[in-house]
Amino acid sequence: MCEQVNRMTDEEVMAVLQQTAAIRHGHFQLTSGRHSDTYIQCARVLEHPRLSYRLAQETVARLPQDLAVDLVASPAVGGILFGFVVAAALDKPLIFSERVDGRMALRRSFAVPPGARVLIAEDVVTTGGSVKELEELISDAGGVVAGVVSLIDRGGQPVFSAPFYPLIQLEVPSWSPEMCELCQNGVEIHAPGSRNLAK
């Protein structure tokens, strides 16, 4: 599926996350709407192209050997960089979806050929709401979602149905806003995710 690579252990992947300051602590509103005291800022890893490509190679190397992929797709904005390096590791095209009036859509003349086997690539998955929206777009276009990859699985309950192959899983607690003790204690909250970016 991909060229021979120097394999990475989970410990080496975690070391990369720590060294690039991708793991932040504080009070955060996640893209899913839930709150957490830990935020995974994958952009800090993905600002390093060679390192990002190595992580993508390891992600691809861990996929089932018989998994056929024709196309990689990512939800904007967070998933695009990881999707690009995954597509490079697979030597496949990349498309990405964007929000239009609050809903995911394919723009820029992107299309899913009927019957194409699509691998969705996301940076971090908590519930996978954006992945589910993209999964539905692909299915509506006549494609087949072969699987979902991510740099990090935050340990939530994914709402999408495709097989999930995260590079690494982190058990990071999150709560509904109503149950958040940080909110109750008046700790300032930050929303560093990309869903609320101006259109």
N, CA, C and O atoms as a DFTB+ gen file, in Angstrom:
796 C
 N C O
     1  1       0.823      -1.208       0.000
     2  2       0.000       0.000       0.000
     3  2       0.860       1.263       0.000
     4  3       0.467       2.290      -0.553
     5  1       2.036       1.178       0.623
     6  2       2.921       2.338       0.656
     7  2       4.356       1.853       0.674
     8  3       4.622       0.665       0.854
     9  1       5.288       2.794       0.483
    10  2       6.688       2.421       0.474
    11  2       7.134       1.992       1.863
    12  3       6.484       2.306       2.860
    13  1       8.261       1.263       1.920
    14  2       8.798       0.834       3.206
    15  2       9.164       2.071       4.036
    16  3       9.767       3.016       3.528
    17  1       8.795       2.049       5.295
    18  2       9.088       3.180       6.179
    19  2       9.675       2.652       7.482
    20  3       9.491       1.490       7.845
    21  1      10.380       3.529       8.169
    22  2      10.824       3.209       9.519
    23  2       9.606       3.339      10.433
    24  3       9.082       4.436      10.628
    25  1       9.164       2.223      10.986
    26  2       7.950       2.217      11.780
    27  2       8.136       2.987      13.085
    28  3       9.246       3.104      13.604
    29  1       7.022       3.508      13.602
    30  2       7.002       4.249      14.854
    31  2       6.168       3.498      15.875
    32  3       5.153       2.894      15.527
    33  1       6.585       3.531      17.120
    34  2       5.784       2.971      18.205
    35  2       4.816       4.037      18.710
    36  3       4.974       5.218      18.402
    37  1       3.807       3.619      19.491
    38  2       2.906       4.581      20.108
    39  2       3.677       5.552      20.999
    40  3       3.344       6.735      21.068
    41  1       4.698       5.055      21.672
    42  2       5.499       5.909      22.547
    43  2       6.214       6.993      21.743
    44  3       6.322       8.134      22.194
    45  1       6.698       6.641      20.563
    46  2       7.362       7.637      19.709
    47  2       6.371       8.664      19.183
    48  3       6.692       9.847      19.071
    49  1       5.168       8.207      18.861
    50  2       4.129       9.153      18.420
    51  2       3.797      10.121      19.547
    52  3       3.697      11.326      19.320
    53  1       3.626       9.604      20.758
    54  2       3.334      10.462      21.901
    55  2       4.472      11.449      22.156
    56  3       4.229      12.603      22.508
    57  1       5.694      11.001      21.981
    58  2       6.839      11.896      22.172
    59  2       6.794      13.053      21.183
    60  3       7.131      14.185      21.532
    61  1       6.382      12.776      19.958
    62  2       6.247      13.829      18.951
    63  2       5.202      14.846      19.392
    64  3       5.422      16.052      19.282
    65  1       4.063      14.362      19.893
    66  2       2.998      15.270      20.348
    67  2       3.485      16.153      21.490
    68  3       3.170      17.342      21.545
    69  1       4.247      15.571      22.390
    70  2       4.769      16.345      23.517
    71  2       5.821      17.357      23.053
    72  3       5.807      18.512      23.479
    73  1       6.726      16.922      22.182
    74  2       7.824      17.788      21.745
    75  2       7.338      18.981      20.929
    76  3       7.965      20.041      20.943
    77  1       6.231      18.815      20.221
    78  2       5.707      19.901      19.393
    79  2       4.663      20.739      20.130
    80  3       4.044      21.625      19.540
    81  1       4.469      20.460      21.417
    82  2       3.502      21.198      22.243
    83  2       2.093      21.091      21.690
    84  3       1.316      22.043      21.763
    85  1       1.765      19.933      21.139
    86  2       0.430      19.730      20.579
    87  2      -0.613      19.469      21.658
    88  3      -1.808      19.653      21.426
    89  1      -0.165      19.039      22.844
    90  2      -1.096      18.749      23.934
    91  2      -1.120      19.951      24.867
    92  3      -0.108      20.300      25.476
    93  1      -2.304      20.588      24.974
    94  2      -2.458      21.793      25.783
    95  2      -3.401      21.512      26.951
    96  3      -4.276      20.651      26.865
    97  1      -3.208      22.248      28.037
    98  2      -4.047      22.076      29.222
    99  2      -4.667      23.417      29.595
   100  3      -4.028      24.464      29.484
   101  1      -5.929      23.371      30.041
   102  2      -6.668      24.576      30.391
   103  2      -8.148      24.270      30.423
   104  3      -8.561      23.258      30.989
   105  1      -8.956      25.135      29.822
   106  2     -10.410      24.971      29.750
   107  2     -10.813      25.248      28.309
   108  3     -10.681      26.372      27.825
   109  1     -11.310      24.211      27.618
   110  2     -11.537      24.312      26.183
   111  2     -12.938      23.839      25.798
   112  3     -13.479      22.894      26.372
   113  1     -13.505      24.530      24.808
   114  2     -14.720      24.037      24.156
   115  2     -14.290      23.318      22.893
   116  3     -13.658      23.912      22.019
   117  1     -14.627      22.045      22.793
   118  2     -14.242      21.242      21.642
   119  2     -15.187      21.508      20.478
   120  3     -16.261      22.082      20.655
   121  1     -14.778      21.085      19.289
   122  2     -15.619      21.250      18.106
   123  2     -16.970      20.581      18.296
   124  3     -17.977      21.050      17.765
   125  1     -16.998      19.483      19.052
   126  2     -18.244      18.759      19.312
   127  2     -19.196      19.540      20.211
   128  3     -20.372      19.192      20.313
   129  1     -18.694      20.612      20.875
   130  2     -19.501      21.364      21.825
   131  2     -19.223      20.974      23.267
   132  3     -19.588      21.701      24.191
   133  1     -18.579      19.833      23.464
   134  2     -18.237      19.399      24.814
   135  2     -17.039      20.193      25.346
   136  3     -16.301      20.812      24.580
   137  1     -16.861      20.164      26.669
   138  2     -15.768      20.891      27.302
   139  2     -14.720      19.911      27.806
   140  3     -15.037      18.763      28.118
   141  1     -13.467      20.365      27.887
   142  2     -12.384      19.512      28.353
   143  2     -11.296      20.367      28.989
   144  3     -11.204      21.569      28.738
   145  1     -10.463      19.715      29.830
   146  2      -9.301      20.403      30.380
   147  2      -8.049      20.150      29.549
   148  3      -6.959      20.607      29.893
   149  1      -8.220      19.407      28.440
   150  2      -7.090      19.084      27.563
   151  2      -7.504      19.303      26.116
   152  3      -8.601      18.915      25.714
   153  1      -6.633      19.921      25.338
   154  2      -6.910      20.154      23.919
   155  2      -5.719      19.665      23.103
   156  3      -4.565      19.925      23.444
   157  1      -6.017      18.959      22.030
   158  2      -4.968      18.473      21.141
   159  2      -4.894      19.414      19.952
   160  3      -5.775      19.411      19.093
   161  1      -3.845      20.217      19.903
   162  2      -3.683      21.185      18.816
   163  2      -2.766      20.569      17.762
   164  3      -1.555      20.791      17.759
   165  1      -3.379      19.785      16.861
   166  2      -2.584      19.071      15.860
   167  2      -1.852      20.001      14.909
   168  3      -0.878      19.599      14.273
   169  1      -2.312      21.238      14.805
   170  2      -1.616      22.188      13.932
   171  2      -0.161      22.367      14.349
   172  3       0.690      22.671      13.514
   173  1       0.133      22.178      15.644
   174  2       1.512      22.322      16.104
   175  2       2.399      21.197      15.577
   176  3       3.601      21.385      15.391
   177  1       1.803      20.026      15.336
   178  2       2.541      18.929      14.706
   179  2       2.603      19.151      13.196
   180  3       3.647      18.977      12.568
   181  1       1.461      19.539      12.631
   182  2       1.343      19.612      11.178
   183  2       2.059      20.812      10.569
   184  3       2.122      20.934       9.346
   185  1       2.602      21.705      11.408
   186  2       3.418      22.795      10.860
   187  2       4.806      22.292      10.453
   188  3       5.596      23.044       9.881
   189  1       5.100      21.035      10.745
   190  2       6.372      20.416      10.377
   191  2       6.120      19.393       9.271
   192  3       5.719      18.267       9.565
   193  1       6.346      19.755       8.007
   194  2       5.962      18.877       6.893
   195  2       6.594      17.487       6.925
   196  3       5.890      16.492       6.749
   197  1       7.885      17.400       7.143
   198  2       8.531      16.081       7.124
   199  2       8.025      15.203       8.259
   200  3       7.794      14.008       8.072
   201  1       7.855      15.794       9.430
   202  2       7.341      15.051      10.578
   203  2       5.897      14.612      10.324
   204  3       5.516      13.489      10.656
   205  1       5.101      15.501       9.735
   206  2       3.712      15.173       9.412
   207  2       3.651      14.011       8.426
   208  3       2.821      13.112       8.559
   209  1       4.526      14.042       7.451
   210  2       4.538      12.971       6.451
   211  2       4.934      11.641       7.091
   212  3       4.398      10.592       6.735
   213  1       5.875      11.690       8.036
   214  2       6.266      10.451       8.714
   215  2       5.088       9.875       9.500
   216  3       4.871       8.663       9.492
   217  1       4.324      10.741      10.181
   218  2       3.152      10.274      10.917
   219  2       2.108       9.700       9.959
   220  3       1.453       8.705      10.267
   221  1       1.961      10.331       8.801
   222  2       1.016       9.820       7.807
   223  2       1.463       8.461       7.285
   224  3       0.642       7.564       7.097
   225  1       2.748       8.310       7.052
   226  2       3.259       7.015       6.595
   227  2       2.972       5.927       7.623
   228  3       2.591       4.813       7.264
   229  1       3.157       6.250       8.900
   230  2       2.881       5.262       9.949
   231  2       1.389       4.946      10.004
   232  3       1.003       3.792      10.189
   233  1       0.556       5.967       9.843
   234  2      -0.894       5.750       9.825
   235  2      -1.272       4.799       8.704
   236  3      -2.039       3.858       8.912
   237  1      -0.738       5.041       7.519
   238  2      -1.045       4.201       6.352
   239  2      -0.487       2.788       6.543
   240  3      -1.126       1.811       6.152
   241  1       0.689       2.680       7.135
   242  2       1.299       1.370       7.348
   243  2       0.465       0.499       8.294
   244  3       0.539      -0.728       8.240
   245  1      -0.328       1.140       9.161
   246  2      -1.155       0.392      10.117
   247  2      -2.514      -0.001       9.546
   248  3      -3.257      -0.741      10.190
   249  1      -2.849       0.478       8.358
   250  2      -4.126       0.104       7.739
   251  2      -4.101      -1.363       7.323
   252  3      -3.033      -1.914       7.056
   253  1      -5.279      -2.002       7.265
   254  2      -5.322      -3.377       6.744
   255  2      -4.720      -3.429       5.344
   256  3      -5.002      -2.566       4.513
   257  1      -3.902      -4.428       5.084
   258  2      -3.184      -4.511       3.813
   259  2      -4.117      -4.651       2.619
   260  3      -3.747      -4.304       1.498
   261  1      -5.330      -5.160       2.853
   262  2      -6.263      -5.357       1.741
   263  2      -7.253      -4.197       1.590
   264  3      -8.232      -4.306       0.853
   265  1      -6.994      -3.091       2.289
   266  2      -7.903      -1.948       2.197
   267  2      -7.633      -1.179       0.908
   268  3      -6.570      -0.577       0.752
   269  1      -8.583      -1.197      -0.004
   270  2      -8.438      -0.499      -1.285
   271  2      -8.916       0.942      -1.139
   272  3      -9.997       1.193      -0.606
   273  1      -8.106       1.888      -1.614
   274  2      -8.432       3.316      -1.524
   275  2      -8.179       3.964      -2.877
   276  3      -7.114       3.787      -3.468
   277  1      -9.162       4.717      -3.366
   278  2      -9.022       5.463      -4.619
   279  2      -8.810       6.955      -4.397
   280  3      -8.246       7.646      -5.244
   281  1      -9.269       7.442      -3.250
   282  2      -9.348       8.880      -3.020
   283  2      -9.306       9.131      -1.520
   284  3      -9.834       8.336      -0.742
   285  1      -8.681      10.228      -1.108
   286  2      -8.684      10.661       0.290
   287  2      -9.531      11.927       0.380
   288  3      -9.451      12.799      -0.485
   289  1     -10.336      12.021       1.426
   290  2     -11.178      13.204       1.634
   291  2     -11.048      13.648       3.084
   292  3     -10.950      12.822       3.992
   293  1     -11.047      14.966       3.292
   294  2     -10.925      15.519       4.641
   295  2     -11.944      16.624       4.852
   296  3     -12.301      17.330       3.908
   297  1     -12.419      16.782       6.091
   298  2     -13.261      17.938       6.404
   299  2     -12.389      19.148       6.733
   300  3     -11.408      19.032       7.467
   301  1     -12.751      20.303       6.190
   302  2     -12.029      21.532       6.524
   303  2     -12.430      21.978       7.934
   304  3     -13.543      21.672       8.361
   305  1     -11.586      22.674       8.659
   306  2     -10.261      23.068       8.196
   307  2      -9.215      22.109       8.742
   308  3      -8.199      21.835       8.104
   309  1      -9.488      21.608       9.933
   310  2      -8.472      20.854      10.658
   311  2      -7.938      19.639       9.948
   312  3      -6.760      19.311      10.089
   313  1      -8.779      18.957       9.182
   314  2      -8.351      17.709       8.570
   315  2      -7.544      17.851       7.294
   316  3      -6.969      16.870       6.825
   317  1      -7.484      19.052       6.716
   318  2      -6.898      19.189       5.383
   319  2      -5.406      18.842       5.366
   320  3      -4.957      18.096       4.496
   321  1      -4.646      19.368       6.305
   322  2      -3.198      19.118       6.283
   323  2      -2.887      17.639       6.491
   324  3      -2.047      17.075       5.791
   325  1      -3.563      17.012       7.452
   326  2      -3.316      15.594       7.663
   327  2      -3.800      14.793       6.462
   328  3      -3.154      13.824       6.063
   329  1      -4.921      15.182       5.889
   330  2      -5.412      14.506       4.688
   331  2      -4.427      14.589       3.546
   332  3      -4.259      13.633       2.789
   333  1      -3.768      15.745       3.420
   334  2      -2.799      15.927       2.337
   335  2      -1.624      14.967       2.471
   336  3      -1.213      14.343       1.492
   337  1      -1.076      14.847       3.697
   338  2       0.082      13.953       3.854
   339  2      -0.328      12.486       3.784
   340  3       0.458      11.650       3.339
   341  1      -1.541      12.161       4.216
   342  2      -2.040      10.788       4.050
   343  2      -2.189      10.468       2.569
   344  3      -1.796       9.393       2.115
   345  1      -2.763      11.417       1.811
   346  2      -2.906      11.213       0.365
   347  2      -1.543      11.058      -0.298
   348  3      -1.382      10.251      -1.213
   349  1      -0.556      11.837       0.166
   350  2       0.796      11.718      -0.382
   351  2       1.385      10.344      -0.071
   352  3       2.021       9.730      -0.927
   353  1       1.171       9.863       1.156
   354  2       1.694       8.553       1.539
   355  2       1.050       7.435       0.727
   356  3       1.690       6.422       0.447
   357  1      -0.210       7.615       0.349
   358  2      -0.927       6.622      -0.456
   359  2      -0.757       6.854      -1.952
   360  3      -1.087       5.986      -2.760
   361  1      -0.238       8.031      -2.322
   362  2      -0.151       8.451      -3.722
   363  2      -1.527       8.460      -4.372
   364  3      -1.724       7.918      -5.459
   365  1      -2.478       9.090      -3.678
   366  2      -3.859       9.213      -4.155
   367  2      -4.271      10.678      -4.130
   368  3      -3.655      11.475      -3.422
   369  1      -5.301      11.049      -4.889
   370  2      -5.782      12.437      -4.858
   371  2      -6.448      12.765      -3.525
   372  3      -6.899      11.875      -2.804
   373  1      -6.500      14.055      -3.215
   374  2      -7.182      14.555      -2.021
   375  2      -8.254      15.557      -2.408
   376  3      -8.032      16.429      -3.248
   377  1      -9.426      15.422      -1.783
   378  2     -10.449      16.463      -1.852
   379  2     -10.810      16.828      -0.418
   380  3     -10.510      16.079       0.512
   381  1     -11.454      17.980      -0.238
   382  2     -11.903      18.324       1.108
   383  2     -13.250      19.032       1.048
   384  3     -13.590      19.683       0.060
   385  1     -13.996      18.890       2.118
   386  2     -15.298      19.541       2.234
   387  2     -15.147      20.811       3.059
   388  3     -14.216      20.952       3.852
   389  1     -16.090      21.736       2.853
   390  2     -16.100      22.996       3.589
   391  2     -17.518      23.286       4.045
   392  3     -18.485      22.764       3.490
   393  1     -17.627      24.121       5.061
   394  2     -18.962      24.490       5.542
   395  2     -19.535      25.622       4.689
   396  3     -18.890      26.647       4.467
   397  1     -20.744      25.410       4.228
   398  2     -21.499      26.423       3.496
   399  2     -22.829      26.565       4.217
   400  3     -23.624      25.626       4.257
   401  1     -23.071      27.747       4.792
   402  2     -24.279      27.974       5.597
   403  2     -24.414      26.928       6.699
   404  3     -25.507      26.442       6.990
   405  1     -23.275      26.595       7.303
   406  2     -23.289      25.696       8.441
   407  2     -23.283      24.216       8.117
   408  3     -23.247      23.388       9.027
   409  1     -23.317      23.863       6.835
   410  2     -23.349      22.452       6.447
   411  2     -22.154      22.121       5.570
   412  3     -21.702      22.952       4.782
   413  1     -21.644      20.901       5.710
   414  2     -20.528      20.467       4.881
   415  2     -20.962      20.328       3.426
   416  3     -22.050      19.838       3.127
   417  1     -20.079      20.774       2.528
   418  2     -20.354      20.680       1.098
   419  2     -19.033      20.525       0.355
   420  3     -17.976      20.928       0.842
   421  1     -19.112      19.939      -0.824
   422  2     -17.951      19.861      -1.705
   423  2     -17.984      21.066      -2.625
   424  3     -18.980      21.291      -3.314
   425  1     -16.908      21.845      -2.648
   426  2     -16.796      23.023      -3.500
   427  2     -15.579      22.862      -4.392
   428  3     -15.024      21.766      -4.481
   429  1     -15.148      23.934      -5.060
   430  2     -13.910      23.979      -5.848
   431  2     -13.855      22.901      -6.928
   432  3     -12.776      22.428      -7.287
   433  1     -15.016      22.516      -7.442
   434  2     -15.125      21.478      -8.481
   435  2     -14.715      20.091      -7.995
   436  3     -14.508      19.193      -8.811
   437  1     -14.595      19.901      -6.676
   438  2     -14.306      18.580      -6.157
   439  2     -15.491      17.655      -6.415
   440  3     -16.646      18.074      -6.347
   441  1     -15.190      16.403      -6.709
   442  2     -16.244      15.421      -6.955
   443  2     -15.767      14.051      -6.501
   444  3     -14.569      13.777      -6.444
   445  1     -16.730      13.201      -6.181
   446  2     -16.452      11.813      -5.823
   447  2     -16.947      10.941      -6.968
   448  3     -18.155      10.865      -7.193
   449  1     -16.051      10.280      -7.701
   450  2     -16.501       9.404      -8.787
   451  2     -17.387       8.291      -8.251
   452  3     -17.097       7.739      -7.190
   453  1     -18.449       7.949      -8.948
   454  2     -19.307       6.848      -8.501
   455  2     -18.500       5.574      -8.282
   456  3     -17.699       5.173      -9.126
   457  1     -18.728       4.952      -7.138
   458  2     -18.032       3.712      -6.819
   459  2     -16.648       3.885      -6.228
   460  3     -16.021       2.902      -5.833
   461  1     -16.150       5.130      -6.157
   462  2     -14.801       5.362      -5.614
   463  2     -14.749       4.969      -4.145
   464  3     -15.668       5.259      -3.379
   465  1     -13.665       4.306      -3.764
   466  2     -13.442       3.935      -2.364
   467  2     -12.641       5.061      -1.711
   468  3     -11.499       5.333      -2.081
   469  1     -13.269       5.701      -0.739
   470  2     -12.730       6.936      -0.156
   471  2     -12.279       6.692       1.278
   472  3     -12.996       6.095       2.081
   473  1     -11.076       7.165       1.578
   474  2     -10.560       7.149       2.940
   475  2     -10.697       8.557       3.499
   476  3     -10.122       9.498       2.951
   477  1     -11.444       8.713       4.571
   478  2     -11.593      10.019       5.216
   479  2     -10.446      10.208       6.207
   480  3     -10.158       9.318       7.007
   481  1      -9.796      11.365       6.152
   482  2      -8.695      11.680       7.062
   483  2      -9.042      12.925       7.865
   484  3      -9.376      13.967       7.300
   485  1      -8.961      12.809       9.179
   486  2      -9.250      13.911      10.102
   487  2      -8.079      14.039      11.068
   488  3      -7.345      13.072      11.273
   489  1      -7.890      15.214      11.664
   490  2      -6.777      15.350      12.602
   491  2      -7.115      14.741      13.961
   492  3      -6.400      13.859      14.436
   493  1      -8.197      15.203      14.589
   494  2      -8.617      14.690      15.889
   495  2     -10.085      14.308      15.826
   496  3     -10.897      15.042      15.263
   497  1     -10.430      13.163      16.400
   498  2     -11.826      12.734      16.457
   499  2     -12.249      12.619      17.918
   500  3     -11.618      11.916      18.707
   501  1     -13.327      13.322      18.264
   502  2     -13.959      13.135      19.573
   503  2     -15.247      12.354      19.349
   504  3     -15.338      11.180      19.709
   505  1     -16.237      13.004      18.756
   506  2     -17.452      12.287      18.361
   507  2     -17.472      12.001      16.859
   508  3     -18.176      11.101      16.401
   509  1     -16.696      12.776      16.098
   510  2     -16.650      12.561      14.657
   511  2     -17.828      13.145      13.905
   512  3     -18.228      12.617      12.867
   513  1     -18.392      14.238      14.422
   514  2     -19.535      14.850      13.752
   515  2     -19.210      15.333      12.342
   516  3     -20.002      15.134      11.421
   517  1     -18.057      15.963      12.166
   518  2     -17.662      16.440      10.837
   519  2     -17.397      15.264       9.896
   520  3     -17.721      15.316       8.710
   521  1     -16.801      14.201      10.450
   522  2     -16.553      12.998       9.651
   523  2     -17.880      12.405       9.174
   524  3     -17.996      11.989       8.021
   525  1     -18.872      12.367      10.052
   526  2     -20.187      11.819       9.678
   527  2     -20.808      12.626       8.539
   528  3     -21.379      12.059       7.608
   529  1     -20.692      13.963       8.621
   530  2     -21.234      14.799       7.550
   531  2     -20.540      14.498       6.225
   532  3     -21.194      14.403       5.187
   533  1     -19.215      14.348       6.259
   534  2     -18.465      14.048       5.042
   535  2     -18.800      12.642       4.547
   536  3     -18.915      12.420       3.342
   537  1     -18.955      11.702       5.460
   538  2     -19.350      10.340       5.112
   539  2     -20.663      10.352       4.325
   540  3     -20.803       9.640       3.330
   541  1     -21.619      11.162       4.774
   542  2     -22.920      11.254       4.100
   543  2     -22.779      11.901       2.725
   544  3     -23.438      11.483       1.773
   545  1     -21.913      12.931       2.616
   546  2     -21.673      13.567       1.312
   547  2     -21.120      12.553       0.309
   548  3     -21.548      12.504      -0.844
   549  1     -20.162      11.745       0.770
   550  2     -19.525      10.756      -0.103
   551  2     -20.539       9.714      -0.549
   552  3     -20.590       9.353      -1.724
   553  1     -21.343       9.233       0.389
   554  2     -22.367       8.236       0.058
   555  2     -23.395       8.800      -0.904
   556  3     -23.803       8.123      -1.848
   557  1     -23.817      10.037      -0.672
   558  2     -24.803      10.671      -1.556
   559  2     -24.266      10.831      -2.972
   560  3     -25.028      10.823      -3.938
   561  1     -22.943      10.978      -3.090
   562  2     -22.320      11.135      -4.409
   563  2     -22.069       9.798      -5.098
   564  3     -21.615       9.760      -6.242
   565  1     -22.363       8.705      -4.403
   566  2     -22.162       7.389      -5.001
   567  2     -20.844       6.742      -4.666
   568  3     -20.504       5.696      -5.219
   569  1     -20.075       7.369      -3.740
   570  2     -18.818       6.776      -3.309
   571  2     -19.015       5.822      -2.152
   572  3     -20.106       5.722      -1.590
   573  1     -17.957       5.125      -1.803
   574  2     -17.964       4.167      -0.694
   575  2     -16.893       4.595       0.300
   576  3     -15.727       4.731      -0.071
   577  1     -17.267       4.807       1.552
   578  2     -16.290       5.173       2.567
   579  2     -15.590       3.901       3.036
   580  3     -16.174       3.070       3.732
   581  1     -14.324       3.768       2.638
   582  2     -13.556       2.561       2.957
   583  2     -13.093       2.553       4.409
   584  3     -12.874       1.488       4.985
   585  1     -12.944       3.732       4.999
   586  2     -12.493       3.823       6.372
   587  2     -12.221       5.268       6.754
   588  3     -12.300       6.178       5.928
   589  1     -11.901       5.452       8.023
   590  2     -11.577       6.777       8.568
   591  2     -10.258       6.655       9.313
   592  3     -10.069       5.734      10.107
   593  1      -9.343       7.593       9.053
   594  2      -8.097       7.666       9.818
   595  2      -8.025       9.015      10.515
   596  3      -8.599      10.001      10.054
   597  1      -7.316       9.041      11.625
   598  2      -7.056      10.302      12.307
   599  2      -5.716      10.194      13.018
   600  3      -5.247       9.102      13.337
   601  1      -5.115      11.344      13.257
   602  2      -3.917      11.357      14.085
   603  2      -4.267      10.871      15.488
   604  3      -3.556      10.055      16.074
   605  1      -5.376      11.387      16.015
   606  2      -5.728      11.118      17.406
   607  2      -7.211      10.799      17.535
   608  3      -8.060      11.476      16.956
   609  1      -7.504       9.766      18.297
   610  2      -8.857       9.455      18.746
   611  2      -8.926       9.869      20.208
   612  3      -8.209       9.324      21.047
   613  1      -9.791      10.836      20.513
   614  2      -9.884      11.332      21.886
   615  2     -10.661      10.393      22.805
   616  3     -10.856      10.704      23.980
   617  1     -11.103       9.261      22.292
   618  2     -11.758       8.296      23.162
   619  2     -13.240       8.515      23.335
   620  3     -13.850       7.945      24.240
   621  1     -13.841       9.347      22.466
   622  2     -15.284       9.519      22.515
   623  2     -15.984       8.383      21.790
   624  3     -15.343       7.418      21.374
   625  1     -17.293       8.495      21.639
   626  2     -18.073       7.488      20.920
   627  2     -18.353       8.021      19.518
   628  3     -19.218       8.883      19.356
   629  1     -17.642       7.529      18.496
   630  2     -17.837       8.067      17.141
   631  2     -19.271       7.884      16.650
   632  3     -19.901       6.855      16.896
   633  1     -19.769       8.895      15.956
   634  2     -21.129       8.837      15.419
   635  2     -21.158       8.378      13.968
   636  3     -22.237       8.170      13.413
   637  1     -19.986       8.216      13.340
   638  2     -19.955       7.728      11.957
   639  2     -19.920       6.208      11.962
   640  3     -19.671       5.590      12.998
   641  1     -20.169       5.606      10.805
   642  2     -20.309       4.145      10.750
   643  2     -19.129       3.427      10.105
   644  3     -19.021       2.208      10.238
   645  1     -18.247       4.134       9.414
   646  2     -17.138       3.489       8.709
   647  2     -16.099       2.957       9.694
   648  3     -16.005       3.453      10.816
   649  1     -15.323       1.960       9.291
   650  2     -14.234       1.464      10.151
   651  2     -13.260       2.590      10.483
   652  3     -12.946       3.426       9.635
   653  1     -12.789       2.600      11.720
   654  2     -11.971       3.703      12.229
   655  2     -10.575       3.197      12.571
   656  3     -10.420       2.227      13.312
   657  1      -9.547       3.872      12.016
   658  2      -8.154       3.483      12.215
   659  2      -7.331       4.683      12.708
   660  3      -6.550       5.246      11.940
   661  1      -7.496       5.077      13.975
   662  2      -6.697       6.197      14.488
   663  2      -5.246       5.792      14.676
   664  3      -4.949       4.635      14.970
   665  1      -4.344       6.751      14.504
   666  2      -2.934       6.470      14.752
   667  2      -2.709       6.186      16.226
   668  3      -1.985       5.258      16.588
   669  1      -3.337       6.994      17.075
   670  2      -3.169       6.791      18.514
   671  2      -4.444       7.210      19.229
   672  3      -5.140       8.125      18.791
   673  1      -4.746       6.535      20.331
   674  2      -5.924       6.874      21.130
   675  2      -5.482       7.467      22.451
   676  3      -4.621       6.920      23.140
   677  1      -6.088       8.602      22.794
   678  2      -5.839       9.245      24.077
   679  2      -7.147       9.294      24.852
   680  3      -8.155       9.784      24.344
   681  1      -7.131       8.795      26.062
   682  2      -8.324       8.866      26.907
   683  2      -8.341      10.234      27.587
   684  3      -7.811      10.408      28.684
   685  1      -8.958      11.188      26.915
   686  2      -9.018      12.558      27.426
   687  2     -10.450      12.847      27.854
   688  3     -11.364      12.728      27.038
   689  1     -10.670      13.223      29.107
   690  2     -12.038      13.444      29.564
   691  2     -12.676      14.665      28.910
   692  3     -12.001      15.646      28.598
   693  1     -13.975      14.586      28.711
   694  2     -14.745      15.737      28.240
   695  2     -16.131      15.660      28.872
   696  3     -16.592      14.591      29.273
   697  1     -16.783      16.822      28.952
   698  2     -18.067      16.897      29.623
   699  2     -19.016      17.792      28.830
   700  3     -18.590      18.630      28.036
   701  1     -20.318      17.590      29.067
   702  2     -21.292      18.535      28.537
   703  2     -21.105      19.852      29.285
   704  3     -20.649      19.841      30.428
   705  1     -21.446      20.993      28.670
   706  2     -21.273      22.278      29.357
   707  2     -21.970      22.316      30.716
   708  3     -21.484      22.955      31.649
   709  1     -23.112      21.628      30.825
   710  2     -23.866      21.644      32.071
   711  2     -23.132      20.927      33.202
   712  3     -23.352      21.223      34.376
   713  1     -22.256      19.980      32.842
   714  2     -21.552      19.173      33.841
   715  2     -20.104      19.628      34.053
   716  3     -19.350      18.970      34.769
   717  1     -19.715      20.739      33.438
   718  2     -18.315      21.176      33.463
   719  2     -18.007      21.947      34.749
   720  3     -18.529      23.039      34.968
   721  1     -17.158      21.367      35.589
   722  2     -16.761      22.029      36.828
   723  2     -15.926      23.275      36.567
   724  3     -15.953      24.223      37.351
   725  1     -15.177      23.270      35.449
   726  2     -14.381      24.453      35.118
   727  2     -15.285      25.651      34.864
   728  3     -14.973      26.769      35.274
   729  1     -16.401      25.417      34.188
   730  2     -17.390      26.485      33.976
   731  2     -17.958      26.951      35.316
   732  3     -18.079      28.149      35.572
   733  1     -18.304      25.983      36.162
   734  2     -18.893      26.309      37.455
   735  2     -17.943      27.107      38.330
   736  3     -18.371      27.893      39.175
   737  1     -16.628      26.894      38.116
   738  2     -15.626      27.621      38.884
   739  2     -15.164      28.907      38.208
   740  3     -14.261      29.587      38.694
   741  1     -15.803      29.234      37.067
   742  2     -15.509      30.504      36.401
   743  2     -14.185      30.557      35.670
   744  3     -13.653      31.640      35.425
   745  1     -13.638      29.387      35.314
   746  2     -12.372      29.362      34.583
   747  2     -12.614      29.791      33.136
   748  3     -13.520      29.286      32.474
   749  1     -11.799      30.721      32.656
   750  2     -11.962      31.228      31.287
   751  2     -11.872      30.085      30.280
   752  3     -11.009      29.213      30.390
   753  1     -12.775      30.100      29.297
   754  2     -12.817      29.023      28.308
   755  2     -12.289      29.519      26.967
   756  3     -12.452      30.685      26.608
   757  1     -11.656      28.610      26.238
   758  2     -11.131      28.914      24.907
   759  2     -11.735      27.922      23.919
   760  3     -11.965      26.760      24.254
   761  1     -11.986      28.388      22.704
   762  2     -12.519      27.526      21.640
   763  2     -11.566      27.587      20.457
   764  3     -11.812      28.328      19.506
   765  1     -10.470      26.811      20.503
   766  2      -9.448      26.913      19.459
   767  2      -9.764      26.138      18.182
   768  3      -8.991      26.191      17.225
   769  1     -10.880      25.424      18.152
   770  2     -11.218      24.649      16.954
   771  2     -11.589      25.531      15.794
   772  3     -11.692      26.750      15.930
   773  1     -11.793      24.901      14.632
   774  2     -11.983      25.652      13.385
   775  2     -13.434      25.789      12.960
   776  3     -13.717      26.487      11.986
   777  1     -14.367      25.143      13.659
   778  2     -15.757      25.164      13.181
   779  2     -16.340      26.564      13.178
   780  3     -17.178      26.884      12.335
   781  1     -15.909      27.403      14.108
   782  2     -16.497      28.739      14.222
   783  2     -15.742      29.805      13.447
   784  3     -15.973      30.999      13.638
   785  1     -14.834      29.374      12.567
   786  2     -14.134      30.359      11.746
   787  2     -15.124      31.107      10.870
   788  3     -16.136      30.550      10.448
   789  1     -14.829      32.364      10.601
   790  2     -15.701      33.161       9.739
   791  2     -15.766      32.532       8.354
   792  3     -14.765      32.048       7.825
   793  1     -16.952      32.548       7.784
   794  2     -17.141      31.974       6.450
   795  2     -16.515      32.894       5.418
   796  3     -16.558      32.601       4.223
